[in-house]
């Protein structure tokens, strides 16, 4: 997990600074793209931007992790299953979340 990690429509990169990450994200947004995963916890801009006052706030690692922890906790409390919470954290669509969930489970198991 890296600060200023950005995934722009499937193309991942790690910016050297918050300013660089912000510049790249804003450029992508100006082109009409909104499928952007941002910072340490890869919070998706399209689905979660309303929970942040600005892009800059979302790019602060502490804020990014705090929001992700709350989201995962809320999903767990709603569904009563950590694996399901992890799947839904990534995507509500099985096509997208199955491989992600598997990677997380293997990481938990130490593989």
C-alpha positions in Angstrom: 0.0 0.0 0.0 1.4 3.3 -1.1 0.5 6.9 -0.6 -0.5 8.6 -3.8 -1.1 5.3 -5.6 -3.6 5.9 -8.4 -5.4 3.5 -10.7 -6.7 5.4 -13.7 -9.1 3.1 -15.6 -6.9 0.0 -15.0 -3.6 1.7 -15.4 -1.8 2.0 -12.0 1.0 4.4 -11.1 2.4 5.8 -7.9 2.8 9.6 -7.9 5.9 11.1 -6.3 3.7 13.7 -4.5 0.2 14.6 -3.6 0.4 17.4 -6.2 1.4 15.0 -9.0 -1.4 12.6 -8.1 -3.9 15.4 -8.0 -2.7 16.8 -11.4 -3.0 13.3 -13.1 -6.4 12.6 -11.5 -7.8 16.1 -12.5 -6.5 15.6 -16.1 -8.3 12.3 -16.3 -11.5 13.8 -14.8 -11.4 16.6 -17.4 -11.5 13.9 -20.1 -14.7 12.6 -18.6 -13.3 9.5 -16.9 -14.5 8.8 -13.4 -13.3 5.2 -12.7 -10.3 6.2 -10.6 -9.0 4.4 -7.5 -7.2 6.7 -5.2 -4.4 6.5 -2.6 -3.5 3.9 0.0 -6.9 2.1 0.1 -7.7 2.6 -3.6 -11.0 4.4 -2.8 -13.0 4.7 -6.1 -13.7 8.3 -7.0 -17.0 7.6 -8.8 -18.6 5.8 -5.9 -17.1 7.5 -2.9 -16.2 11.1 -3.8 -19.3 12.4 -2.0 -17.8 11.3 1.3 -14.9 13.7 0.9 -14.9 17.5 0.8 -12.3 17.5 -2.1 -9.9 15.4 -4.1 -7.1 16.8 -1.8 -8.9 15.4 1.2 -9.2 12.0 -0.4 -5.4 12.1 -1.2 -4.5 12.4 2.5 -3.5 8.8 3.5 -5.0 9.2 7.0 -8.4 10.2 5.6 -8.2 7.5 2.9 -7.6 4.7 5.4 -10.1 6.1 8.0 -12.8 6.1 5.3 -11.9 2.6 4.1 -12.0 1.3 7.7 -15.4 2.7 8.2 -16.7 1.4 4.9 -15.4 -2.1 5.6 -16.8 -2.1 9.1 -20.2 -0.9 7.8 -20.3 -3.6 5.2 -19.4 -6.2 7.8 -22.1 -5.0 10.2 -24.6 -5.0 7.3 -23.7 -8.5 6.0 -22.1 -10.3 9.0 -19.3 -11.8 6.9 -15.8 -10.3 6.4 -15.2 -12.0 3.1 -18.5 -10.6 1.7 -17.6 -7.2 3.1 -14.2 -7.4 1.3 -15.9 -8.4 -1.9 -18.4 -5.5 -1.7 -15.7 -3.1 -0.7 -14.1 -3.8 -4.1 -17.3 -4.1 -6.2 -20.9 -5.2 -6.0 -20.4 -7.1 -9.3 -19.2 -10.7 -8.9 -17.2 -10.5 -12.1 -15.1 -7.8 -10.5 -14.9 -8.8 -6.9 -14.2 -12.6 -7.0 -10.5 -12.4 -7.9 -10.0 -9.4 -5.5 -11.6 -11.4 -2.7 -9.4 -14.4 -3.4 -6.2 -12.3 -3.3 -7.2 -10.8 0.1 -8.1 -14.2 1.5 -4.7 -15.6 0.4 -3.0 -12.6 1.9 -4.8 -13.2 5.2 -3.7 -16.9 5.1 -0.1 -15.8 4.6 0.3 -17.2 1.0 
